Amino acid sequence: MPAKVVVIGSLNMDLVTRAPRLPRGGETLIGESFATVSGGKGANQAVAAARLGAQVSMVGCVGSDAYGEELRGALLAEQIDCQAVSTVDDSSGVALIVVDDNSQNAIVIVAGANGALTPEVIDRFGAVLRASDVIICQLEVPDATVGHALKRGRELGKTVILNPAPASRPLPADWYASIDYLIPNESEASALSGLPVDSLASAETAASRLIAMGAGKVIITLGAQGSLFANGKGFEHFPAPKVKAVDTTAAGDTFVGGFAAALAAGISEADAIRFGQVAAALSVTRAGAQPSIPTLSDVQAFKAP
Ligand code: RIB
């Protein structure tokens, strides 16, 4: 039986333009292309975990519009259980994304239906949580829901992962005790810890602070520099495979989903991090959020250049 992962979070339709560079305030740029692509950090992590070997359930909300049907259909096409994806009387979440010629992006999200994912909805689908091995949350749904889901996960004895994205401020202090793995990027680690994170040494200091705040283990993703693992006893740096980046959208989501799938399958932490990193590296070589996420056989076939 494949390991079971439940993702509690957002589904967004990504409205993606490519432009030579990101626009400055007040500036109009001529774009090169436009596409609508299924995304949302929650849904992306669910797709990553499913393509990378886990049996996945999604808990979330979509709007009663055409995007809602498309977002649900994209998950069903990956054999993701959507019994806990509710359709609500609102617009689906959207993300306005610009990707530039250096593969960097800028994203504005509008929560829409994601705002209807309340703690009561989590409780309504308690059986889905109970049947899981690993629970993953992010921050594109209401804070009260995330806090509730983390605590339920801890009470049920599940492995609880929080990817605190997007984050621009500290997390509620009482969340930390429920988190087994906290997986921020550099800017999120800085927002949570109140410390600058711009080098491996500063990432170690921030990770130590986050563990002192109560997180079980911390993995700070460092983009092309790989990731830093901390468990309160020491640190390990995992360099990233080198690839030519086309679009970094959903690279973090691919890492989180891949790491969770590997961990749930009983793979060691270190190998689960390496596995997630190969999956994330492959994702940046392709455009878009969900379309860029590799399969298990893609990762197994990967050879470092
Ligand atoms: O992490 C990438 C995702 O962030 C995009 O798919 C977009 O929907 C935003 O939520």
Residues whose N, C-alpha, C, O or C-beta is under 5 A from the ligand:
A	BS01	RIB	N12 D14 G39 G40 K41 A95 T249 A250 D253 A289
